Amino acid sequence: MNASQTLAEPVLDLEGATPVMAQYLQTKAQHPDALLFFRMGDFYELFFEDAVTAAQALSLALTKRGQFKGEDIPLAGVPFHAADAYIAKLIRQGFRVAVCEQLEDPAEAKKRGSKSVVKRGIVRVVTPGTLTEETLLEERGANRLVSIASRGGRVALGMVELSTGDVEVAEIAPEQIPAQLAALRPSESLIADRVLQDEDLYAQVKLYGGVVQPQAPSLSDPAAGEARLLKLYGVQTLDGFGAFSSAEISALGMLAAYIDVTQAGKIPALKPPARVISNNHLSIDAATRNSLEIDRTQQGRREGSLIAALDGTVTSAGGRLLLSRLSRPLSQPDLINARLDTVAWLIERRDLRNALRQQMRALSDQARALSRLSLNRGGPRDLVVIREALGIGEHLAALLNDACHQSHPDLIASCPSEIETIMSALIPSPPLSALRDRLTRAVVDEPSLSLRDGGYVREGFSADLDEARALRDDSRQVILALEQRLAAETGIAIRIKFNNVLGYFIELSSKLAEQLQAQDAQKQFIHRQSLANQVRFVTTELVELDGRIQRAASQGLALEQEIFETLRDEVRANAAGIQAAHDAICALDVACGNAHWAEDHDATRPVIDDSTVLEISRGRHPVVAAALRAQGKPFTPNDVELDASGETAPRLSLVTGPNMAGKSTYLRQNALLIIMAQAGLFVPAKAMRLGVVDRLFSRVGAGDDLAQGRSTFMMEMVETAAILSQATQRSFVVLDEIGRGTATYDGLAIAWACTEHLHEVIGARTLFATPYHELSDLEQRLAHVSNLSLTAREHNGELIFLHEAKKGAADRSYGVQVARLAGMPGHVVERARDILHRLEADNHTELRLDDLPLFSQVAAPIAVTRDLSKAETLLKSLNPDDLSPKEALELIYNLHKLVKDGG
């Protein structure tokens, strides 16, 4: 349980602690599970165990300061201006960081007494799932916090992305949790205690849920959760957001409680919670995601993944939306076709598309800027990001509107529905227009990064600020003017100087000082200090001017801060409109990016319907084809025809062929094209027709799991078992060489049984690559099975892979030739070739499936009757317990003689 969320007040023994250390200990007690960054002047300091931990994790010098309870207090620290970099390192190592700031100026504390302690307080708790700073976030990666709660036998999963304001909740079956977590890839997961009681589920959450934070039962109570949500959204009822189950309220309530704690009561700009129906998305389990390398390769890199090959977006937020769509493709044809309509419309308008992309390239991350501003972490540049986004958004809307009217001047409805929705969101409402104009008048084009630096409010926006700045900037001229006036009045060469102790003062030689005092009947000049050869004076006017100049800089910063806070509040008040415009730009960026990619890669629009057909003509693997293209090499396209009903095409295709011929690429290629199509993207093929898939399974290239004690073969069987238990007739399954990790007959038996089950019981569209060429006979035995082979050819002793998928089974596997290509020593290859020829000669009669008892019908056992032998008759007539040792020995000799004589 998170100690930061327990309700009981800790009991502390502060005897002997200094006032500052007592303040530290009290603050630390509120968050015992977090490293406490305690602000002390220009540093964040850590004490006691936190200092030891941080010094080790960050390679800091570990020192000591003072004592407590008779022991030295360990100390480590980091400069406050570089804290983000250190916090990022700690978060990546799985730590939580509580940030305790000074809440007042030290001068204010001194007014209460010389020993008064500066007020401090927790301003946030930094955790992996609640990051908002640009320096801590991946530019094109989401940073999600999820919660899992269970109520009344139902399980709900909530999600919030604090950096963008997205909130979702879905009611799911318990077995769907791993797939949902794999799709969302959360950085942190809040899990209700009752959910953690399921050990298997907890293991899955630890595997896919990021940093796991168990939550107290009180935090998942639906009534308390609803109250937190009402407070978070500032509403009196949740009815306007939709109907939520008690489990969904519990999950959302846990998120609200965690946000309240980690953000120290600050309320972020969040979108209303969207209720996600899990059946509306293509389900892809974690093993399949890993196999298909959708967002990262199996080595954990983005380069070489599907998203890296397809990402043509020009904004970071657009890139995140594209990844989200690929991670959770749709399963509703009308929604998919709406996205495809937009891409098709943009493909036909290259000039418009280029103009839109050029405009969007100038955009920064509007959603993350809004989030920082709403949590009081934003700066002047975030205001500029909002201002520029509103202006560019309006320009984008104008470009789209002109394109629609050029097509049909009197009928704007000719535009795709998604384009109309985008235009509607980008045309600013009167409040947004007013906000944009006010930001334009208020904030300079290139403001400072930090509020402390000032200078970000445009000249002429505030008369008071202009006056303060004038006094600050013109102080030398003001002092010079006063100096000249006093010299004229007294006839003495007055010189005004400055130091940090006295401020501004008049300095004269002793002789001139006597002359000045002698003629100063009005006592205008006040003596301040006498030195060996100089005397220093001030005047009332100079003291006042000194104070005004000294205050001018701080007053200017204070006025700018006040203006910034006012503008920030105005931005927060318009958060909903800003978020809608941001979402519209993201959708437009994804559509433009895919249109650009489709034109560049000769991609086509897939035909999406409710059938059970999969037809792909000259399809290409999007990642492999791109890699070969970069090398100037061609990719061999291939076709596939499957129909779960078996009416127009086979239901299941067995894929054979030599190793390295491209079987795994062919399998993955078709799975990836399904993901792209259902994400609403054009696909690299000549043509494609797809009846929507509900679940996608890919068991290609399993590895071992040593942590759970599972061998490669065991992992293969576990993944295959999951497919056979979860797949439906509308699913798509790709299996690669099932059974190869065990004895030949065992593997052949498993592959046979899996093929039968997929064909006869499940009826799913399936591509099954197998090393067992004997399975090709299934084409004749099962009604809707076909054979495909990836071809190769021998030419002058060289093996040439053609990478073509053709109808029919492969005639051989070319294993020895592949071994030679892999660089195996020549004498080993020749020895293997010799052994192969001998084995083939010894087994010249080809073994057929029907010859194997495993695959033939099992006949009833036949009772066999025969006469007993003399030895058997003798044994049946004896009672072993009645035999003496001598008789037993004689019996053995007699039995031996009888058996030897054939009796």
N, C-alpha and C positions, 0 to 999 in steps of 0.2 A: 504493500500500500504506500502511496505517496505521503510522506510525512508532511509535505507542504499543504496537504489537504485535510489533515486531521484537525478536529475541532477543539481538542483539549489544549489548554494553555500549558506550556512546559514549565516545570519548576526549576529555577536556576539558583545556583549558589554563587553570588557575585562578590562575596566577601574578599577584600583585598584587590579587587579590580579597579583600575583607573576609570574615570568617567567615560573615556573613549572606548576602553576595552569592554566595559559593561554594556555600552551601546552596541558594540560589535557582537557580543555574546547573545544579547537579546534578539538581535536581528538574525543571527545565525540559527537560533532555536526555531525560528519560523520556517526555515527551509533547510533542515539538517541533511537532506539528500542531495543538495546542490552545492557547488563550489561558490563561495560568497566573494564577489568582487566589491570590496569596501572602499569607497572613494575617499582618498586623503589628499587634498590639494590636486596636484597634477598627476597623481598615480591612483590606480586601483590596487589595493593591498590585500593580501590573503594571509591569514594567521592559522596557527595550530596545524591540525591534520590537513586542512585545505592547502596550506602553504607547501607542505611536504608533497602532496599529490600533484599540485600544479607545477612545482619545480621539476618534478620528474617528467611530467607529461609535456611541458613546454621548454625544457632545458633551461630553466631559470636559475639564477644564483639563490641559494637558500641561506638566509641570514637569521638573525634573532633580534628582538626588540623587547626589553623589559622582562619581567617575570610575573607569573601567576601561579599561586599555590606553591611557591618555592621553586618553580621550574621555569627555565627559559622559554620564551614564546617564539616559535619558528615564524619567520616572515619571508614572503616573496611578493614581488610587485611587478606591474606592467604599466607603461605610460598610458594615460587615459586616451590620448589621441591615436594610439595604435591598438586599442583594446579589441577592436573587431577582428583583427588578424589572429590574436591569441584565442579569442572566444571561438572562432571558426575551427581552430585546431582541436580545442577541447570538445566541441560538438561532434566533430568527425571521429573522436575517440569514444563517444558514447556518454560524455558527461553532461550534466545540467549545470547552468551557471545562473546564479541569482545576482542581479546588478543592484547595488545599493548606492544611491547618489546623495550628494549634498543638496538639501532642499532649501538652503538659504545661504546668503553671502556671509562669510566669516565675520564681517564687520557688524552684521546684525546680531550675531551671537555675542560679540564683545559688549554690546549695549546692555545685555542682561547680566554682565559680570565677567571679570577676567578669566574665570574658570568655567564659564558656560561652554557647553559642547554644541557644535554645529548640528542642526537638525538634519537627520538622514532618514532615508526610507527606501524600500524596495520599489524600483520603477518597472521592473520586468523580470521574468525568469526565462532565460533562453534555453529552449529545448530543441531537439532535432526537428520536430514537427511544427514549430511555431516561429520559424525564422522569417524575417521580413527585410532585412538589410540586403542591399544589392551585392555587397561584398561577400555575403554568406550564402547566396543562392546560386544555383546553376542557371545560366541564362536561358537555356532551352529545355530545362527539366523542371517538372512540377515538384513541389515540396508539400506533401499531404500529411495530415493528421487524421487518423481514423479511430472510430470507437466501435466496439462490439458489445451488444447487450442482449439479454434473453428474458422474455416475459411470456408467461402462459404457453410455453412450448414453442414460441416463435423466436427467431433470431433476427436482429436488425443490425445493419452496418451503416454507421454515419461517417461522413467525410467532410472535412473543411480544409481549404487551402487558404491560410491566413494572408498570404502574400498577394492573392488576387481576389479574395472574397467569395470564392465558389463554395457552396454548401450542398451536399446531397445526402440522401438517406434511402436505404432499400431494405425491404424485408426479404430474407433469403433462407434457403434450406441450409442446415449446418454443414452439409457436405459441399456446399458451394463457397464456403468461406475461403479456402485456399485459392480457388480460381479468382475470386473477387479481389483478394489481397494482391495476387500476382498481377492483375490488371491495373490496380491503382498504385502499386509500389510505394506504400506509405513510408515516411521517414520515422514515424512514431505511431504506436497503437495503444489506445486505452481499452483495457479489457476488464469487464465486470468480473468480480470474484466468482460468481456462479458459473460463468463460462469457462474459467480457468480450471474448474474441477474436472473437466474432460481432458485427460492427459494427452490423448492423440490430437485433439484440437489445439491444445496449448503448444504442442510441438510444431504444428503447421503454422501457427501464428508467429512463433519465434523464427521460423524459417523465412516467412514472407512479409512479416509485419513491421520490420524495422526494430526500433527500440521499443520494448514492451513495457507498459506502465500499468500494473494491476490497480484496480480502483475499488474503493470501499463500497459495500452494498448500498449505503445511503446515497451515493452519487448516481446510482442507476435507478433510483426510485422514480416512477413516472410522474407523480404529483410534483415532487421537487424539481424534476427536469422541466416540466411545463412552466413552472414559476421562473426558472432561470432563463428559459427561452423568451418569455414575455418581457423580462427585464433586458435581455440582450438586444431584442428587436424594438423595444419601446412601444409595444402594442398591448392591447387589453385582451385579445383573443388570437389564437392561431388559426381560426377558421379561414381567414383570408389566404393562408398558405396551402390549404388542402386538408384532407382527412388523413391523420396519421394513427397508426396502431400504437398500443402502449409500449411495445418493444422499440418502435421507431422514436417515440418521445424519449424513452430511456437513453437511447444511443445519442440523440441530439442533445439531451440534457447533460450527458457526460462531457460532450464537447464544450458546451456553454460553461460548465463549472471549471474546466481546465483552462479555457481562455480567460476567465475571470481571474484565476490565480496567476497564470503566467504573464498576463498583461497588466497586473496590478490594478484591476478595476477599469482600465481604459476599454472603451467599446469600439471594436473595429468596424469598418464599413463592409458588412456582409450582405450577400444576396439572400433573398428568401430561400429556405431549404427546398430543393427540388426532389420530389419523390421519384426514384428511378425504379422502373419495372424491369427486373432482371431478365425476363423472357423477351424483352425488346432488343436485347443485344446478343451477339454471337458469343457463346461461352467458349473460352480457351483456357485450359488448365495450365498450371505452372510448368509442367514437364513439356507441354507442347510449345509454350512461349520460349522456353530455353532452347528447344530443338530448332524452332524456326528463326530464332535470333531477330525478333521484331524490333526491339529497342536497343539491344546490345548483343554483342557476340557472346559465345560461351566463355570467352576469356575476359568478359566484362567491359569491352571497349565499344564505343559508339560507332567508330569506323568499321565498316564491313557489315553493319546491321541494315535491316530494311529501312528504318527511318533515315539513316544516313544517305541511302541511295535515292530516296524519294523526296527529301526535304528541299523544296524549291521556294520556301517562304522567305520573305525579306524582313520579317519582324520576329523577335524572339517569342512574343506571345503567340504569333501564328504558328511557329514551330511547335510550341507546346500543345496547341489545339490539334495539329496534325497528328502528333504522337498519341494524344488522347483518343482520336478517332481510330487510329490503327490498333490501339490497345483494346478498345471496346467497339468493334464494328456493329452496325445495326443489323436487325433481322426482319425489318418491315420494308417490303418493296417500295411502298409509296414514299417513305422518308429517304430511302436510298436514292430513288429516282429523282427526288427533288434536288439533292446534292449534285447528281450527275447532270441535271438540266442546267445548272449554273456553270459547271465546267464546260459543257458543250457550247453554251452561249458565249463564254469568254474565249474559247478556242477560235470561234468565227470572227472575233474582233481583236486582232493582234495589236493594233495601234492603241485601242482603248486599254487593253491589258497592260501594255508597256507603260502607258501614262499612269495607270493606277499603281503599278509596282514602283515606279519612280517616286510617286508621292509617299507611299508607305515606307520607303527606305529611310525617310527622314524622321520616322517616329521612334520614340523611346518607349519604355514599358509603362504604359499609362496605368494599368491595373495595379502594378506594384508601387508606383508613385502614390496612387490614391490610398493604398493600404498604409504606407508609411505616414502619410499626412493624417489619416484618421487615428493613428496610434501615437501621434505627437512625436514621431521620429523623423519626419520629413524635413526637408530644407527648401530653400528658395528654388533650387533647380527642379524639384518635384512640381512646384507651381508652374514652371515653364513647360514641363512635360505635359501637364494637363492642358495648358493654354494652346500649345502647338497641336496636340491631338484633336482638340475641338475644332481648331481652324482647318487642319488637314482633313478631318472627317467631313466637314461641310463641303470642302472642295471635291472630295471623293464622291459625295452624294450628287454634286452638280454634274460631274463627269458621267456618272451612271444614268442620271436623269436625261442628259442630252443624248446618250446612246439609245435609250429606250424610245425617245421621241423621234430620233432619226429613223428608227425602224418603222414605227407607226405613229406619226405625229398626233393622231387623235385617240390612240389607244395604248395607254401606258401598261395595261395588263398583259401586253405581249412579252414583257420581261418575265423571266422565271420568278417563281414565288419567293425564292430565297433572296434574289436581287431586290425585290420590292421590300422585303423585310429589312434588308441591310440599309437601303436608302432611307426608310422611315426612321431607323435608329440613328442615322448619321446627320439628319437634318435637325439642327439644335432647336430646342424649345426656347421660348423667350427668356426663361431664367438662365438657361445655359448660354445663350447669346450674350446676355448681360454679364454673366460671369467671365466669359472669354474677353469681352471688351474691357472689363475692369482689370483683369489680369494683364492685359496689354498695356493699359495706362499705368499700372502700378509697378510692374516688375521689369527690370532691365533685360536686354536680350541674352546677356551672358553673366548671370549672377554668380556670386561666390558660392563655394561648396557648403560652407558652414554659416549658421546664423551669427556666430560670434564675430565673423569677419565684416559683417555689415556691407553697405554699398549696393544692396540688391533692389532697393526701392528707387524707382525712376524719379529724376528731378522734376519738380512741378506737381507731383501727386499730392504732397502734403506741405502746406506753408510752414507749419511748425518744424517739420523735419528739415526743410530747406534753411530755415533760420539757424537751427542748431548746427547744421553742416557749415554754414557760412561762418559762424563764430569759430568753429573748430578749425576750418581751413584758413581763415583770414586772421588768425590770432596774432601772427607776427606783424601784420600791417596795423592792427588795432593797437598793439603795444607801441609800435614805432610812432603812431600818431599821438598817443598820450605822452610819449617821451618828448616829442617836439613841442607839444603845447606847454608842458611843465617847464621846459628850458626857456621858452619865450616868456613865460610869466615870471620866472625867477632870475633870468639872466645868467644862469649857471648851466654848465654842460651836463645835463642829467643823463645818466645811463641806467636803464632798467635791465636787470638780469634775472636768472631763474635757477633754482636748484630744488631737489626733491624734498628738502626739509622746510624751507621758508616759502617755497613757491616763487612768485614774482616779487622783486624788491628793487629799491633804488640804492645804488652803491656809489659813494663819493669818498674822495680822499679826506683826511682829517681836517685839512685846512678849509676845503669847500664845504664840509659838513658844518664847521663853525659858522661860516658865512651864511649858510642856508638857515641855521637855527636862529641866527641873529635877526634875519629879516622875516621870519615866519611868525608874524603877529597872530595869524588865525589858527596857529597850531595845526596846520594842515598835514605836516610831515611828522609821522610817528616813528620814534626811534625803535629799532628792532634788535640790532646787534652791533657791537664794536669789536673790531679786529685791531691788529697791530698798526696798520696804516690806513684802514678803511672803516667807514661807518655806514651802516645799512639802515634805510628807512622804508616805510610804506605809507601809502595814503589810503583813506577810506575808499576812494574810487578804485585804486589799484587792487585793494583786497577784494572788492566786489567783482572787478574784472577778472581777477585771478580765479575766483570761485566759478564764475560763469564759463571761463575757458576750460577749467578742469572738469566741469560738469557737462560741457557741450558734447564731448565724445560719448560719454556714457548715456547722456540724454538722447543723442542721435541713435545709438544702438537700441535703447529702450523704445523709442518711437518706432523704429523699424520693426522691432520685435512685436510691438502692438499691432502694427499694420499687417505683419505676416500672420499673426494669430487670427485676425479678422478675416483675412483672405482664406486661411485654412478652414475656418468654420464655414465659410460660404461654399468652399469646395465640398466639404463633408455634407452639407445640406443638399447638394446636387449629386450625391454619390450614385444614386440609381440611374440617372441619365448618363452619367459618365461611364458607368459600367456597361450599360446597354450599347453605347457607342463603341466601347472597347471590344465587346463581343462581336459586334458587326464587322469591325475592321479585321479581327482575327479570322472570321469566316470568309471574308473577301480575300484575305491574304492566302488562305489555304486553297480556295478555288482558283485564284490566279496562279498560284504556284504549281498546282496540279495541271492546269491548262498549259502552262509554259513547259513543264516536264513532259506532258503527253505529246506536245508538238515536237519537242526535241528528240523524243525516243520512239516516235511513230506508234503511240499507244492508241487504244480504241475504247469506245464506250461499251461496257458490258450490258447485256440485256438481262434485267433482273425481274424474276416473276416468282410465283408460288409453286411452280412445278418441282419435281425431284430430279431435274436434269442438270448435268454438268457437261457442257460442250465448249472446248477451247480449241481454236484453230491457230496453229503456229504461235503457241505461247512461249514466252521467254522468262527466265528467272531474272527478276529485276535487279538483284545484287550482282550475280555472276555476270550477267550480260553487260552491266555497267563497268565492271572491273575489266572484262575482256575488251570492251570498247575503248577504255582508257589506254590499253596496250596496243590498240590498232588491230585487234583480232575479232573474228566474227563469232557469234553464238548460234548454235544450231537449234532452231525452234522445233517444237513438238506439239502434237495434238493429244487430246484426251476426249473420250466419249463415255459417259456413265449415266445411268438412269436407275434410281433406286427401285422404280416400279418394274424395271426390266423390259418395258414395252418398246423403247426406241434404241436402247443400247444396253450393254452389260451392266450389271450391278457392281461387279467386282472384277478387277483386272489384276492378274498375276504378272509381275514384272520380273523377268529374268535377264541374265546377261553377265558378262565378265565384270570383275572388279575394275573400278576406274572408268567404266563405260558411261557413268552418269546416272545410275539408278536413283541414288539419294538426291541428287540435284533435281531430277525429274519429279520425284515425290514432293519435295519441298516447294518446288516451283508452283505446282498446282494449288498447294495449300496457301501459299502467299498470294496468289492471284485471287483466291476466294476472299482473303482478308481485305485486299485492296478494293475489290468490287463492292463488298458489303460496307466498307468505310466510305463509299461514295466517290471513289477515285477511278480514273481511267486506268486500263491495264495494258501491259506490254504484250499484245497479241494481235493477230489479224481480226479475230472475232471471238466473242465469248458470250455464252448464254448460261445463266446460273439460276437454278431454283434455290431460294435462300436456305442457308444452312443454319441449324440451331446450335450445334456444337461441333467444334473442330478438334480432332485428335491427331497428333503426330508422334509416333514412337520411332524416332530416327536417331541412332547414335547415342544410346544410353551409356552412362558411365557408372562407376561404383559409388557407394555412399559409405565410406569407412566409418564416419561418425555414428551411423546407425547400424553398423555391422552388416551391411548389405553388399554382396558382390555385384559385379556387372550383370551377371545372368539374373540374380535376384531382383535387381532394379528393373531389368527388362520385363520380368514376369509381373512385378508390381504395377508397372505402367500399363502393361497389356491387360491385366486384370481390371484396372480402372476403366479402360476403354470398353471392354466387353460388358461391364456392369452399368455404364453410364450412357453409351451411345444409343441413339434412336434412329428410326428410318430416315429422318431428315438430317442426320449428321454426315460429316465427311471424315473418313479415316485414312491415314497413311501409315503403313507399317513397313519397317525395313528389317529384313533378315531375322524375323522372330525365330528363336530356337537355336541360333548358331553357337551359343555359349555352352552347350552341353553335348553329350554323346549324339552321334549322327541320328540314330533311330529315335532317341528321345526328342531331339529337336524337330525331326521330320514329323513325329506324331503330334507335337504341340502345334506346329505350323498348320498341319492338316485340320486339327480340331478347331483352331481359331478361324480358319477359312470357312469351314462349315458353319460355325456359329454366326459369323458376320453375314454370310449369305442367306442362311435358312431362318435364323431367329431374329437378328436385328434388321437386316435388309438395308444397311447403310451403303452409300456410295463409298467404295474402298479401292485404294491402290495398295497392293501388297507385293513388295519386292522380296524375293526369296532366293537363297542359294541352292535350294532343293529343286533341281530340275524335274524330279519325279512328280512334283505337284502339278506340272503342266497337264497331266492326264485329267485333272479336275474339270477342264474345259468340256470334256465329254460326259462327265458324271453329274455336274451341277448345271442347272438350266440357264443361269445368268452370269456365268464366269467366262472371261476371255483371257487369252495370253497376249502379253506384249513383251518385246525384248529390245534391249539397248544393244545395238549392233557394233561389231568390231570385225576387222578383216586382217588377215596375215598377208604381207607382201614382202617377198625376198627375205623371209625370216623375221621381219619386223611386224609387230602388232600395232595396227592403226585403229584408234577408237573413232567411230563415226558419230557417236552421241545421238543417233536417230532411234526414236521409239517406233518400232514396226509391229504389225500384228504377227502373232506366232511366238512360239517358245524358242529360247536360245538353244543351240545344239551343243555347246560346250562352255566352260567357264574361263579358259585361258589363264588359269591360276599360275602355272609355271612361267608363262611369258610375263605376267605382271610382276612376279618375283624378280625376274631379270631386270625389268624396267626400274624396279625399286632399288637396284644396286646390290642385290645379293651376290656374293662371290660366285664366279663362273663355275668352279668345280661343284659347288653346292647345287647350282641350277641344273647342271648336266646330270648330277646324281638323281635329282628329283625327276628329271625328264625320263631317265632310265627306269626308275621305280614306277612311274606312271604308266609307261608302256607295258611293263610286266603285269601290273594290276589290271590294266585293261585287257591284256591277253588272257589272264586267268579268269576274268569275269566276262568272257565274250558273250555269254547269254545275258541279255539286259534284264535287270531286275525290274519288275513291274509292281505297282502299288497293290494290285490284286493278289500278288504272290506273298505279300506280307500278312501274317496272321493278324497283325494290328489293324489292318485296313480291310480285311475280308469279314464277311459276316461270321459272327461267332456261333458255331453249331453246338447243339446240346450234347453234353458228354454221353458217350455210348458205354453201357455196362458190359464189361468183359468177364466171361466165365471160363475157368480152366481148372484142371486137376492140380492139387497141391503136390509139390515135390516131396521126396522122402525126408529131406532136411526140414522142410516146413512142417510136415506131419509130426516128425520127432519133437520139434520145438513146441508145437501146440499141445502135445501130450504131457509136457513137463510143468511142474510147479517149481520155479527157481528157489523158493524159500525152503523146499524140502531137500535140496541137494547139499551133500557134504562137500568139503573142499576137494576131496579125492574124486567124488562123482562128477563134480563140475569140470575138473581137468579132463577126465575121461570123455565127457560130453563134447568138449571143444575138439579133441582129437577125432571123435566120431563125425562131427559136423564137417570138419575139414576134409575127411576122407570122402564123405557123401558128395560135397560140392565138387571135389576134385574129380570124382567119378561121374559127375553130371547128374547126380540125383538130388 
